[in-house]
Amino acid sequence: MWTMACPTLTVTLLVGVAFAAPALAQDPVADFYRGRQVTIGIGFTPGGSSSLYAQALARHMGRFMPGSPNFIVQHVPGAGGLVVANNMYNTAPRDGTSFAITGRTAAIEPLLGNANAKFDGRRFGWIGTANVEYTTCIAWHTAKVKTLEDAKTTELIVGGSGADATEVVFPKAANKLVGTKFKIILGYQGSTELLLAMERGETEGFCGIGWTFVKLRKGDWLRDRRINILFQMSMEKHPELPHIPALIDQARRRTTARYSSSSLRRRKWAGRSLHHPACRRIVWRRCAAPSSARSRMKRSWLMPTRWASRSSMLAARRSTRCSSGSMPRPRM
């Protein structure tokens, strides 16, 4: 059966090619790209993960496009990928001969009010991504910070290429969400310079490096334990990093703990009016009220409802100058 099927399959393929050849010759897209050069703009310096993906794309993508065009890689670093995005939107030809790889946060920068983003991200033709990257934050082995918990109590100096770059946004988010103490130094062109700065001791960490890049380009760092991975920035943990905390999980725990603590405080004070002894001490230590406001508070002190006491307290606060000193409570 196999020997009979093979000739039939061969004839079918040959017929298909014979009928497809005229169609390919008349394809306007193939005619346009044939013999042309397509540029892939990279928003970062050579040697980083974006450059790695662009080189792989340039090597193979031409074989899968009509006309088999040639691809070249052009690095346009600056502002965390915004420079190449601005160039694509305002300068590059709009005929399908220019591609770009930019930062993952570049698309939303105009929506966040960034004046440096001179483009409308909705009008780009988004093709896809080479990899769903799991971003990690690493610290050099000589740094005092070894874990995420250490970063909450000890300052760690990290570098960044621009205020909108991934390696700047993520440590800022960590400072806000989980209370870390990252100090960010700007001015580096890209990830290559940032990693060199960490090796030289100019900085102590890098909070924007992909796990794939670490494995492919810096495997010796993992083998020799020259870096410590503090956290990973992703919706869920990478299967190869189950022991590394995910920042989103830490933020959820902190938010839950803060909400629970606030709920306990509300339950503790529920039902207490401002003529409770503890409330009286707080009010009279915070504000030195003038006589008129003081008299209103004195009268409301005898009111049984918490609402009346609170309204009088607010009225007194509006008409008083608060001081650090305390004044005696009114005589009851």
N, C-alpha and C positions, 0 to 999 in steps of 0.2 A: 504493500500500500504506500509506503514511504517513497519508493522509487517512482511510482506513478504520480504521486502528488507533486513531486519536485518539478518536473517539466511543466506541469500545469501552472504552478506558482510562478515559474520563470516567465512563461508566456504572458501571464496576466500582468506582471510587473513591466515587462517590455512594452506591452500595449498601453499601459498607463503612462509610461514615460513618453511614448510616441505621441499620445494625444495631449499630454501636458506641455510638451515643448513649445508649440506655437503660443499657448496661453502665457507661458513665462516670458516669451519674447515680446509679447504685447502688454505686459504688466507695466503700467506707468510708474508704480512705486519702485520696481526693480530697475527701470530705466533711469530713474532719478538718482538712486543710490549707487548705481554701478560706477566704479572708479572714483567715488567721492571719499572724503575724509570726514569722519565724525569725531567730534571732540567731547571728552568726558572731563568736566571741570570738577576739581576736588577742593573743598573748602578748608583743607588742612595741609600741613606740611608733609613731605614724603616720609615714609617709614611707619606711618600709623595704620590703624585698622581700615580707615576709609581708603587710603592709598592701596592697601592690600586687596580690598574688594574691587577697586577700580582696575587694577592690573589684571585680575582674573576676568573681569567683565570685558576688558579690551581684547583679551586674547581669544575669547570664544564667541562673543556675541555676534560678530560679523558673519559667522557661518550660518546663523539662524535668521538673518535679515535678508529680504529681497535685494538682489544686487550685490550682496557680499561686500559692503563698504569696509574701509580700513578705519581702525579706531586708534586714537592717541589720547594720552592722559596729560592733563594740564592742571598744575596745582595753583590755586588762587586762595591762599590762606588769609585769615583775618576775621576778627569779631565772631569767632565760634561758628563760622560757616555763612554768616550773613553777607560777606563780601561777594562770594560766588553766587548766592541767591539774588542779590541786587544786580549782578552782572548778567545773569540769565534773563532776568525780567526786563531790564532796560537797555542792554547792549547787544547781547548775543542774537544771531539770526533766528528767526522763528520759522524755520523751514524743516525742522527735524534733524538738523546736523549738529545739534548741541545738547548734551546731557549734563547733568550735574549731580554730585553727591554732596549733600550739606548736612548740617547738624540736625538731630532729631527734633529739636525744639524750634527750629527756624520757621516751620509752617505756621505756628501760632503766635509768633512774635508780633505781627501787626495787630492781632486781636488783643494783645496785652498792652498795646499803646507804645511799643518801642519805636522811637523816632528814627532809629538807624535802619529799620526794615523798610526799604523803599519798594515794596512789592505787595501784591495781593495774592496771598497763598492759595486762594480758591481758584485762581486762573492758571495755575501751573498744571501741566499734565503729569500727574503722579503715576509712575510706572510700577514701582514696587520696591522691595528691600532685599538686599543680598542675604540678610540674616536677621533673625529675631534675637537681638543681642541682650545678654544679661550683663548689665553694667555693675562693676564692683568698685569698692573703695579700698585702697591698699595703703599700708604704712611701711616704711623702710624698717629693716630689722634693728637699726640703731635707735629708733624713736622710742620714747617712753610709752607711747600708746601702742598696745598690742591687741586690744579688743575694742568693740563698740562701747562697752561699759567704761573702759579707760578714757575714751574720748569724751565722756560726759563730765569728767572731773579734771582732765589734763588737756591743755591746749595742744593742737596739732596743726602745723603749718603745711598748707597744701597750695599748689599753684594752679593758675588758670590762664587761658588765652584771651578771654574777654568776658565782660559782664554777663553776656547771654549764653556763654558756652556751657556745655553739659557738665564739665568738671567744676563749674562755678555754681550752677543752679542746684546740683545735688547736695553739696556740703551746706549750702545755705538752707536748703529744705531740712536737712538733718538737724541743723542748729535750731530751727523753729519747731520741728515736729517732736524731736526726742531729747532736746536739750544738750546737744554736743557742743564742743568748743573748738570748732574748726576756724582757723585764721587763714584767709585766702589772699594770696599774693598774685596780682595780675601782671601781664606784660610778656608772657611767653607766646611764641608763635603757634605752637601745636603740641601734640602729644609727644613727639620725639624730643623736643626741647624740655618738656615737662619731666619726662623720665630721666633725662640726663641731669637735670637739676636735682632730682631726688637722689640719684646716685652720688652726686658731688656734695651733697649735704646742704644745698641752698634751701631745699624744702624737705619735708619729712613724709609726705604722702601725696597720693594722686587719687582723687575721687571721681574718676570718669573713664575708667579703662574697661574695655569689654573682656569678659572671661575667655572668649575665643581667642582674642589677641594674646592674652597672657599665656595661654597654653601653646599657641603656635610660635610666638616670637620670644617669649620670656620663660620658656620651660625650665631653664637652668635656675631661675630665681625660685621657682617652686621646689625644685629638687634640692637646692642648697638652703632652703628656708631663709631667703634673703628678704622676703616680704611677708607681711601678715595681712590677711583679708579681713577687714573690719565689718563690712556689710555688703549686701547686694541690693541693687535698685531694680525691682521687678515686681510684677503682680504676684508671682509665686516663686518659690525657691528653685534654683537650677538642680536637676537630679544629681549632678556631680558635686553640689555644695550644700548638702542637707544640714550640715553643722554650722553654716554661716548664717547669721540672722538676716532676715529681710527687713528693710527699713519700714515698709508699709505695715508689717506686723507689729513692730515696736511702736509706731505711731498709734495704731489701734489700741494697744494695751494702755498707752499713756492717756489717750483720750477717755477710755473706759474708766481708768482709775480716777482721773480728774472729775468725771461726771459723778462717779460713786461718792467721792469725797464731798462734792458740792451738794449732792442729795442728802448726805448725812448731816451736813451743816444746816440745810433747810429744815430737816425734820427736828433737829435739836432745838432750833429757835422757833419752830411753829407753835403758835398759841401764846407766845410771850409778848406782852405789850411793852411799850417803851418805859413804863413805870416799874419794870423789873429792875432790881438793883444793879445788875450787870449792864443793862442798857443805859441807866442813868449815868454810870461812871463813864461810859463811852461818849455819850453826848456832851457832858460837861467838861471832859478833857479835850475834846476836839475844838470846841468853839467858845469864844468869849463873847457872849451875846450882849447887845445893848439892852438898856433897861426895858424898853417897850417889848422887844422880842422875848426878853427873859420873863416878863410878866405873863405873856401869852403862853410860854412853855410851862410856867408855874401853874396856871389855871388848867392847862390840858393834862398836866401830870395827874390830876385827880379824876380825869375822865376814864371810864372803864374800857373803852374800845382802843384797840391798837391803831386803827385807822386815824382817829382824831389825834393821837399823840404823834404819829408819823407826819401828818400834815403840818402840825404846829412846828415840829422839828425842822421840816423843810423850809417853812416860812422864816424861821429864825436863822437858818443857815444862809438864806438868800440875803438877809439884811445884816449880816455880821462879818467880821474879819476873823478868820480862824488863826489861831496861834498855837505854838507848841506847848504853851503853859496850860495849866488847869485852873479852874476857878471853883469855889465851893458850890455844892449843890444848893438849890433853893430850900428854904425852910418850909416844911410841910405843915 
